Amino acid sequence: TKAIASAKTNAEVNATEWGIQKVGAPNAWEQGIDGGGIVIASLDTGVKWDHPALKEHYLGYDSAHPDAVNHEMNWFDAVFGKTTPY
């Protein structure tokens, strides 16, 4: 019936991806662990800190003071030793 097909579609849409299941994330979520406050690092030659998708989350950026970006301890260049992202 249409109701069964609709329920199956909703279940499929709401299903957790296999990789999320594999690492046990649903168990962590049940314990109230949701990743809030976690710092993620990136080791990449192509990260643009002020990209619109990243800027608000960059540790050195404060939206209250957008012109006072602080890269100290938020940026490390192990290759050329530059103190600001480039």
Number of C-alpha atoms within 10 A of each C-alpha: 5 7 8 9 10 11 11 12 12 11 11 11 10 9 10 12 10 9 9 10 12 9 10 11 15 15 11 12 11 9 9 10 11 12 9 7 6 7 9 8 8 7 9 7 8 8 12 13 20 13 10 9 10 13 16 15 15 19 18 18 20 15 12 7 8 12 9 11 15 15 16 11 9 15 17 15 13 8 6 7 8 11 13 14 13 10
